[in-house]
Amino acid sequence: MKIPCAFFLLVLASGASVAAYPERPIRLVVPAAPGGAIDVVGRIMGVKLSDVLGQNVVIDNRAGANNIIGTEIAARAVPDGYTLLITAGAHTINPAVYKKLPYDALRDFSPIGHICNSGGLVVVVHPSFGAKTLQQLIDMARASPGKIAYGSAGFGNSTHLAAELFQMMANVKLIHVPYKGAGPAVTDLLGGQIPLMFGPSPVVVPMVQAGRLRPLAFTGLKRSSQLPDVPTVDEAGIKGYENSGWYGMYGPRGTPKEIVARVNAAIRQIVQMPDTRERFAGLNLDPIGSTPEEFARFLKDDLAKYAAIAKAAGIKPE
């Protein structure tokens, strides 16, 4: 069978395009509202990727449905390396709390790299709220079950699961108020519309340091280096409690391996830069910079972890 010359020309053109990547601006989908933790990390990485890759990286905020809307947009994009996605823990939590997703969290993506970890969330309250310690919050919640509201970045978000785990282990009942991202939730917390949140460190630590929010505890295994006087939830009396987070980058399924390798190399270079590490440290983030293979294994393990947590907390998929 004679193969048309056009086929070889197409293959050659495709190979040349991959080798020259990137030749035009890259869209980085952030599936959350501006001001949230994913947005903060995404903008840090977007600026640095622009420098390293030599092309503009444009942030595309697509908030809604606990990151599902933006994540679906990325999953359905052309897998040519010009649409990338950054997500956090919600990516592996959602399959445990939603009956049906418009994508498969593993199959429909090409893992590129595990960027960084968050040491934990900060249990924060509005300064007008009565509790000044975690134990006082627990006592108030036990005295008035189902009366104290807490905000989250969305149903199934890590800020939701952290509070559900807390309620289960502390034997208290709170009211969940989900928002379309951490940014809007923190805005209402600052305004006093809600009294409590298990907030992402990149967003709430600066507010705590400015005196605009009161910290009660930190959800990580060890204290935050930014808030060394704030006890962990475990230290404050809920023994064995721990909740931390992470951020990673993907392409749509089928993204060429050469492009995945190129972006991964850029991520690993960026997280080792002194100014990036300094910025991350100020946001209580630990740089990782994994290989694509390591990130893929991490995602599988995290899916299993949150499926178990959701089951233990009695969260029924919606």
C-alpha positions as CSV (number, residue, x, y, z in Angstrom):
1,M,0.0,0.0,0.0
2,K,1.4,3.4,-1.0
3,I,1.2,5.9,1.9
4,P,0.4,9.5,0.7
5,C,3.2,12.0,1.0
6,A,0.8,14.3,2.9
7,F,0.9,11.8,5.8
8,F,4.6,12.1,6.1
9,L,4.4,15.9,5.9
10,L,1.8,15.9,8.7
11,V,4.0,13.7,10.9
12,L,7.0,15.9,10.3
13,A,5.0,19.0,11.0
14,S,3.7,17.6,14.2
15,G,7.1,16.6,15.4
16,A,8.6,20.0,14.5
17,S,5.7,21.7,16.4
18,V,6.4,19.6,19.5
19,A,10.1,20.3,19.3
20,A,9.5,24.1,19.0
21,Y,7.0,24.2,21.9
22,P,5.8,26.6,23.0
23,E,5.3,28.8,20.0
24,R,2.3,30.9,21.3
25,P,0.8,31.8,24.6
26,I,-0.3,29.1,27.0
27,R,-3.7,29.1,28.8
28,L,-3.4,27.9,32.5
29,V,-6.9,27.0,33.7
30,V,-7.5,27.8,37.4
31,P,-10.8,26.2,38.3
32,A,-11.5,28.6,41.2
33,A,-12.3,32.3,41.7
34,P,-9.5,34.9,42.0
35,G,-8.1,35.2,45.5
36,G,-8.3,31.6,46.4
37,A,-5.3,29.4,47.2
38,I,-5.3,27.7,43.8
39,D,-5.4,31.1,42.2
40,V,-2.5,32.3,44.3
41,V,-0.3,29.3,43.4
42,G,-1.4,29.4,39.8
43,R,-0.4,33.1,39.4
44,I,3.0,32.4,41.0
45,M,3.6,29.5,38.6
46,G,2.1,31.4,35.6
47,V,4.6,34.3,35.9
48,K,7.5,31.9,36.4
49,L,6.5,29.6,33.5
50,S,6.3,32.6,31.2
51,D,9.9,33.4,32.1
52,V,11.2,29.8,31.8
53,L,9.2,28.8,28.7
54,G,9.6,32.1,26.9
55,Q,5.8,32.5,26.2
56,N,3.1,34.3,28.0
57,V,1.0,32.1,30.4
58,V,-2.5,33.5,30.6
59,I,-4.5,32.7,33.8
60,D,-8.0,31.6,33.0
61,N,-10.2,31.5,36.1
62,R,-13.2,29.2,35.6
63,A,-14.8,28.9,39.1
64,G,-17.7,26.8,40.1
65,A,-18.9,23.4,41.4
66,N,-15.8,22.8,43.6
67,N,-13.4,23.1,40.7
68,I,-15.4,20.8,38.4
69,I,-16.3,23.4,35.8
70,G,-12.8,24.5,35.1
71,T,-11.4,21.0,35.3
72,E,-13.9,19.8,32.7
73,I,-12.9,22.6,30.4
74,A,-9.3,21.5,30.6
75,A,-10.2,17.9,30.2
76,R,-12.0,18.6,26.9
77,A,-9.3,20.9,25.5
78,V,-7.0,20.0,22.6
79,P,-4.1,18.1,24.0
80,D,-1.4,20.2,22.4
81,G,0.2,21.7,25.5
82,Y,-1.5,25.1,25.1
83,T,-4.1,24.4,27.7
84,L,-2.8,23.4,31.1
85,L,-4.7,22.9,34.4
86,I,-3.7,23.5,38.0
87,T,-5.7,21.9,40.8
88,A,-5.5,21.1,44.5
89,G,-7.0,18.4,46.8
90,A,-10.5,18.8,45.4
91,H,-9.3,17.0,42.3
92,T,-9.0,13.7,44.2
93,I,-11.8,14.5,46.7
94,N,-14.6,15.1,44.2
95,P,-14.8,11.5,43.0
96,A,-15.7,10.5,46.6
97,V,-18.4,13.2,47.1
98,Y,-20.1,13.5,43.7
99,K,-22.0,10.7,42.2
100,K,-21.1,11.6,38.6
101,L,-18.3,13.8,37.3
102,P,-18.1,14.9,33.6
103,Y,-14.5,13.5,33.5
104,D,-12.4,10.8,35.1
105,A,-9.9,12.3,37.6
106,L,-7.1,10.0,36.4
107,R,-8.0,8.8,32.9
108,D,-8.8,12.1,31.3
109,F,-5.6,13.9,32.3
110,S,-1.9,13.8,31.7
111,P,-0.2,14.4,35.1
112,I,2.7,16.8,34.7
113,G,3.9,17.6,38.1
114,H,3.3,17.9,41.8
115,I,4.2,21.5,42.5
116,C,4.0,21.9,46.3
117,N,2.2,20.9,49.5
118,S,0.4,23.0,52.0
119,G,1.4,22.1,55.5
120,G,-2.2,22.5,56.5
121,L,-5.3,24.7,56.9
122,V,-5.8,27.3,59.6
123,V,-8.9,27.2,61.7
124,V,-9.8,30.9,61.8
125,V,-12.6,33.0,63.1
126,H,-13.8,36.5,62.8
127,P,-12.3,38.7,65.6
128,S,-15.9,39.3,67.0
129,F,-16.5,35.6,67.5
130,G,-16.6,34.4,71.1
131,A,-14.1,31.5,70.9
132,K,-10.4,32.4,71.5
133,T,-9.2,28.8,71.6
134,L,-10.2,25.6,69.8
135,Q,-11.5,24.1,73.0
136,Q,-13.7,27.1,73.5
137,L,-15.1,26.6,69.9
138,I,-15.7,22.9,70.8
139,D,-17.5,23.9,74.0
140,M,-19.6,26.5,72.2
141,A,-20.5,24.0,69.4
142,R,-21.5,21.3,72.0
143,A,-23.6,23.8,73.9
144,S,-25.4,24.9,70.7
145,P,-25.4,22.0,68.2
146,G,-26.1,23.0,64.6
147,K,-26.0,26.7,65.4
148,I,-22.4,27.7,64.4
149,A,-21.8,28.1,60.7
150,Y,-18.5,27.6,58.9
151,G,-17.6,28.6,55.3
152,S,-15.8,26.4,52.8
153,A,-14.5,26.8,49.2
154,G,-17.2,24.4,48.0
155,F,-18.9,21.1,48.7
156,G,-16.3,18.4,48.7
157,N,-13.4,20.9,48.9
158,S,-10.6,20.2,51.3
159,T,-11.8,23.1,53.4
160,H,-15.1,21.2,53.7
161,L,-13.6,17.7,54.4
162,A,-11.3,19.2,57.0
163,A,-14.3,20.6,58.9
164,E,-16.3,17.3,58.5
165,L,-13.4,15.3,59.9
166,F,-13.1,17.8,62.8
167,Q,-16.8,17.5,63.6
168,M,-16.6,13.7,63.6
169,M,-13.5,13.6,65.8
170,A,-14.6,16.4,68.2
171,N,-18.2,15.2,68.4
172,V,-19.7,18.5,67.4
173,K,-22.3,19.6,64.8
174,L,-21.7,22.8,62.7
175,I,-23.6,24.3,59.7
176,H,-21.8,24.1,56.4
177,V,-22.0,27.2,54.1
178,P,-20.3,26.3,50.8
179,Y,-19.0,29.1,48.5
180,K,-17.7,29.1,44.9
181,G,-14.1,29.2,46.0
182,A,-12.0,30.2,49.0
183,G,-11.8,33.9,47.9
184,P,-15.5,34.6,48.3
185,A,-15.7,32.5,51.5
186,V,-12.8,34.5,53.1
187,T,-14.4,37.8,52.0
188,D,-17.6,36.9,53.9
189,L,-15.5,35.7,56.9
190,L,-13.7,39.1,57.0
191,G,-17.0,40.9,56.7
192,G,-18.5,38.9,59.6
193,Q,-21.2,37.1,57.5
194,I,-19.8,33.8,58.7
195,P,-17.8,33.3,61.9
196,L,-15.6,30.3,61.1
197,M,-13.5,28.7,58.4
198,F,-10.9,26.0,57.9
199,G,-9.0,28.3,55.6
200,P,-6.2,27.6,53.1
201,S,-2.9,28.9,54.4
202,P,-1.9,31.0,51.2
203,V,-5.2,33.0,51.7
204,V,-5.7,33.3,55.4
205,V,-2.2,33.4,56.9
206,P,-1.7,37.0,55.6
207,M,-5.0,37.9,57.1
208,V,-4.0,36.5,60.5
209,Q,-0.7,38.3,60.4
210,A,-2.5,41.5,59.7
211,G,-4.8,41.0,62.6
212,R,-8.0,40.7,60.5
213,L,-8.7,37.0,61.5
214,R,-8.1,35.1,64.7
215,P,-6.4,31.7,64.5
216,L,-7.5,28.9,66.7
217,A,-5.4,26.0,65.4
218,F,-3.5,24.6,62.5
219,T,-4.5,21.3,60.8
220,G,-1.1,20.0,59.9
221,L,1.0,17.5,61.8
222,K,3.4,20.2,62.9
223,R,2.9,23.9,63.6
224,S,3.0,26.4,60.8
225,S,6.4,28.2,60.6
226,Q,4.4,31.4,59.8
227,L,2.2,31.0,62.9
228,P,4.5,29.3,65.4
229,D,2.4,30.3,68.4
230,V,-0.8,28.6,67.0
231,P,-1.2,25.0,68.2
232,T,-2.0,22.1,65.9
233,V,-5.5,20.7,66.2
234,D,-3.9,17.6,67.6
235,E,-2.1,19.7,70.3
236,A,-5.3,21.5,71.0
237,G,-7.0,18.3,72.1
238,I,-8.2,16.4,69.0
239,K,-5.6,13.7,69.1
240,G,-4.7,12.2,65.7
241,Y,-6.3,14.9,63.7
242,E,-4.4,16.0,60.5
243,N,-5.4,17.6,57.3
244,S,-3.0,19.0,54.7
245,G,-3.2,19.9,51.0
246,W,-1.3,20.0,47.7
247,Y,-1.2,21.6,44.3
248,G,-0.3,20.0,40.9
249,M,-0.4,20.6,37.2
250,Y,-1.9,18.6,34.3
251,G,-2.5,18.6,30.6
252,P,-5.5,17.0,28.9
253,R,-5.3,13.3,28.2
254,G,-3.0,12.7,25.2
255,T,-0.7,15.6,25.7
256,P,2.5,14.6,24.0
257,K,5.1,13.1,26.3
258,E,7.7,15.6,25.0
259,I,5.5,18.5,26.0
260,V,4.8,17.0,29.4
261,A,8.5,16.5,30.0
262,R,9.2,20.1,28.9
263,V,6.6,21.6,31.3
264,N,7.7,19.3,34.1
265,A,11.3,20.3,33.7
266,A,10.2,24.0,33.9
267,I,8.1,23.3,37.1
268,R,11.1,21.5,38.7
269,Q,13.3,24.4,37.9
270,I,10.9,27.0,39.2
271,V,10.3,25.3,42.6
272,Q,14.1,25.3,43.2
273,M,14.4,29.1,42.5
274,P,15.3,30.9,45.7
275,D,12.6,33.6,45.2
276,T,10.0,30.9,44.6
277,R,11.0,29.0,47.7
278,E,10.9,32.3,49.7
279,R,7.4,33.1,48.3
280,F,6.2,29.6,49.0
281,A,7.6,29.7,52.6
282,G,5.7,32.9,53.2
283,L,2.5,31.1,52.2
284,N,3.3,28.0,54.3
285,L,3.9,25.9,51.1
286,D,6.6,23.2,50.7
287,P,8.1,22.9,47.2
288,I,7.9,19.4,45.7
289,G,8.6,19.3,42.0
290,S,7.9,15.6,41.3
291,T,8.2,13.7,38.0
292,P,5.0,13.0,36.1
293,E,5.2,9.4,37.1
294,E,5.5,10.2,40.8
295,F,2.6,12.6,40.5
296,A,0.5,10.0,38.9
297,R,1.2,7.6,41.8
298,F,0.4,10.3,44.3
299,L,-3.0,11.0,42.7
300,K,-4.0,7.3,42.8
301,D,-3.1,7.1,46.5
302,D,-4.9,10.4,47.3
303,L,-8.1,9.2,45.6
304,A,-8.1,6.1,47.9
305,K,-7.4,8.3,51.0
306,Y,-10.3,10.7,50.5
307,A,-12.7,7.9,49.5
308,A,-11.9,6.4,52.9
309,I,-12.3,9.7,54.7
310,A,-15.6,10.5,53.0
311,K,-16.9,7.1,54.0
312,A,-15.8,7.4,57.6
313,A,-17.4,10.9,57.9
314,G,-20.7,9.6,56.5
315,I,-20.6,11.9,53.5
316,K,-23.0,10.6,50.8
317,P,-22.2,11.5,47.2
318,E,-24.5,14.1,45.8
